[in-house]
């Protein structure tokens, strides 16, 4: 039995990844034939959930020929899309890996500019499609023009429905949520974003966890998760502080690792896990994803294999 999951992607991308012998300025760089995947945080979350034998609906803003191509790629992966009209052409992104050095270069284009009316229509569509007591996941950057308080407004409009909102965003939208009173179920960020919000380095797990705990106390979310890269992730909630280890695996590409974490975490929550237990599934999925090339996501068998390596432990406050 699984609770309904709906992911939300307002700024999707058609993701392409390729290899070049060397990435240097000046000459034409001959690249391999690209791999193309439907991209954007919420879409990737839905893709991961599907890979792990769960079900998720993906509400996505699409526009133009690129949007149509992205919709086709979603359909090919069996993702149940709920398309809404974007105010312009869906963006593209490109990842190029330098064979000589192993370095990966990621070029991310901006999405179309949104007007206030576009954001209102998106809010109405999300609230109309939300299932009472379901899980909603907002993941990825917001398009240009969308109000910084979009997620906070969405949380208020969902009050009384029993729906739980999970958010993994960045920039001004994250800063707005961190100010508190949004009432989210889960707020996730990476270590660099946490340090930016804190205005100071957070060198240890305990430092990070204490900062996350402060966000919980001021009402940003019931649970705050901060990813610390190879050092795993920390969780703060009212019942205490936790750390989950990342598996020791070879890193080929970090693209999609955060979305994989959120996807596996959300599916575990939908299947009845508490947040601390769900973090182990998130860590295993993120670890599995970094072993893949380009924009590929976690192999399900590897996620299961790595779960035992993603140990959960309490942290002292």
N, C-alpha and C positions, 0 to 999 in steps of 0.2 A: 504494500500500500504506500502510495506516494502523494504528498500534498502537491497541489498545483504550483507550478513554477512558470513565471513569465519574466523574460529578460527584456531590457529596454536599451536600444542603441539609437541614439539620435544622430551620431556622427560616424556612421559605418565607413568602411573603406574596402576597395578591391585591392587585396594584398598580393603583390608579386615578389618572388624571391629568386635570386640567381647567383651565379659564381663568375668571377673574372680572375684571370691569372695574376693580375696586380691592379690595385686601384691607385692611380697616379694622375696628377693634373696634366692636361695638354692633349695627348693623343686620344683617338677614339678607343674606347675600351670594349673589346669583343666579349660578349657575355654568353653563357649557356642559355638554352631555352628555359624560360621562366616557369616556375610553378605558381599557380594562382589559387587563392583561397578566399572565401568570404571573410572579411575582417571587421574589426571593431569589437570593443570589449564585450558587450552583451551577446553579440553573435558568437564569439568564441566561447563564452560561458555556456550557451545553448549547445554548441558543437561538442564540448567536453561532456556535458550531461548526457547527450545522445550516445557518445562513445562508451560511457559507463552504464549503458542500458537503462538510463532514466528518460524522462520526457520533459520537454520544456517548449513553451511557445515563445517566439522571438518577435517582439514588436520592434519594427525597424523603419526608420525614415529613409526613403529611397527616391532618387531623382535621375532622370535622363538615361542615356544608353548604358552608362556605367552601373547605374542602379539596377537596370534590367539584367545586366550580366551577373551582378552580385546575387540577385534573386534566383537566377538559374543555378548558380553554384550552391546556394542554400538548399534548393529543392533537390539537387543531386545528392546532398548529404542527408536528406530526410528531415530537414529542420522545418517545423511548422511555423511559417512566417505570417506575421500580422503586419502587412505593409501600410505605412501612412505616407502621405506626400511630403517630400522634402522641398524646400524653396529653391532648389538648384541641383546641379549635377553632383552625384555622389563622388566623393574624393577617391584618390588612389594613393597607394604607398608602395615603396620599393625598398627591398633589402638586398644589398650586394655583399657577398663574402669574398674577401681577398684570399686567394689560395696561397699566396706567398707567405702571408703573415698569420692567416686565420682570423684576421680582424673583420668585423661585420659593420657595414655602413648602412644606416637606416634613414631613408628619406620619406618624411611624412608630410603630405600636402594638407592645407586647411580645407575644411568643408565649406559648403555654401553659407552665406550670411543669413541668419534668421531674424525675422521681425518679431515684435512682441506678440502679434496676433498668431504667428506660427507656433510660438511656445504655448500659448493658451490652447490652441487646437490639439497640440500633442498631449498636454495635461488631460484634456477632456477624453482623448482616445485611450490613454493609459488607465484612467479611473474607470472608464466604461468597460474596458476589457478585463479589469482586475477581478479575481475570484475571491469572495470572502474567505478569510483565514488562509489565503495562499501566500506564497513567497514571491516578491518582486525584486529583481536585481537590476540596478542601474550601474553599468560598468563602462568605463572609457571617458574620454574627454567630451566636453559639451561643445556644440557647434558655436561659431562666432555669433554673438547677438543674443544667445539664450541667457536669461537672467541668472546671476550667480546663485540666487535663492531658489532655483528651479526644484531641486531635490527636497529642500525644506518645505516648499509649498506643496509638493506632491505628498510628503509625509502627513501634512496637516489635512489634506483632502482625503487621505485614506483612514483617518481616525474613525473609530467605530466600526470598521469593516473586519477587524481581526487580522488584516493583512500585515505581514512583516516585510520591512524594506531593508535591503542589503545594498550598500553603496560603496563603490570603489572608483573614485574620481580624483581629480587633481586641480591644481591652480586655484583660482578665486572661488570656484564651487566648493572645493575642499575647505578652504579657509572659512567660508560662510558656515558650513556644517560644523566645523570645529568650535565655533563660538557657542554652541549648545542649543538646547531646547528643540532640536529637530525631531527627537523621538524615534530615531532609527533603531532597527534591531541590531545591525552590524555595520560598522564603518571600518573600512580597510584602507591602508596606505603603505608606502614603502618607507624605509629608514630615512632617505633623503627628504621626503615630504614631511615626515615627523620632525626632523631636525629644523626644517624651515618653519614649521608651525611653532616649535618650542623656542626658536631663536637661539639655540645653543647646541653643541654636540651632545649626542646620546651614545657614548662609546660602549656601554655594557648592556646586557639584556635587562638588568634591573633598572638601569636608567630609562630605557625605552618603555619598559612595563609601567614604571611609575608615571611617566608622561601620559601613556595611554589611560592609566587609571584616573588621572586628573580630567581627561576628556570625558570619561564615563561619569564622574561626579558632577561635572557641569552640564550634563544632559545631552551631549552630542549623540550618544548611542548607548544601548544596553551593553554592547560588547564592542570593544575597539581592538583591532588586530593590526600589528605593524610587522611587515616583512623585513627581515634583516639579511636577505641574500643567503649566502652559504651557511650563515649562523641560524637559519630557520626563521621562525616567526614567534612573536609574543602576543598574548591575549590578556586583556584586562576586562573583568566584569565584576559585578557586585560581590560575587562569591570568592573572588581571589584572582591571582595572577598565574599565568601558565606560559610555558615554552614548549614548542614542538620543533624537533630537529629536522633538518633537511637531509635527505639521503646523500651519501658520498658517491656521486656519479660524474662521468665526464661531461663537460659542458660544450655543446656544439652550437646552440642558439638559445638565447634567452627570450625570444619572441614568444608571447603567449603563455609564459610561465605564470604570471599573475592571474590571468584569466582562467587558467587551468586550476589554480588554487581555489578561486572563487567558485568555479563550476562544481568541483568535487565537494567542497565545503557545503554549497547550497543543496546539492543532491543528498548528502548525508543528513542535513537538517530536515529536508523534506521527508526523509525516511525515518525520522524520529530521534536522531542523535542530538545530544546537547552540543553547544558551540565548541567546547574544549575537545570533545571526541571527534567532531567534524573536522577540526583543524588537522588531525592526522591524515585524513583522506585528502585534504587540500594540499598538504605538504608532499604527499606521495605523488599526486598528479603533477604538481609543479616540478618536482624532481624528475619525473618521467619525461616531461615536455622538454627540458633543457638538453636531453640526450638526442633530440631529433634535429634534423636540418631545417633551416629556413623558417617558414611559417607553419610547419607541421605541428600537430598537437600530440598529447600523451597517448602512447600505445596502452590499451586497457590491461593487457597481461602484465606489463611492466609496472603499472600502478599497483596492482595487487601484490606483486613481488616486493615492491619497495615499502609497502605499508608497515612492515615490522621494523624497518630501519628508522621510521619517523616516530621516535619515542616522545611521549608526552610527560612533562614533569612540572611540578609546582615551583613557583618562584616566591621567594620571601619578599614581602612588601617593604 
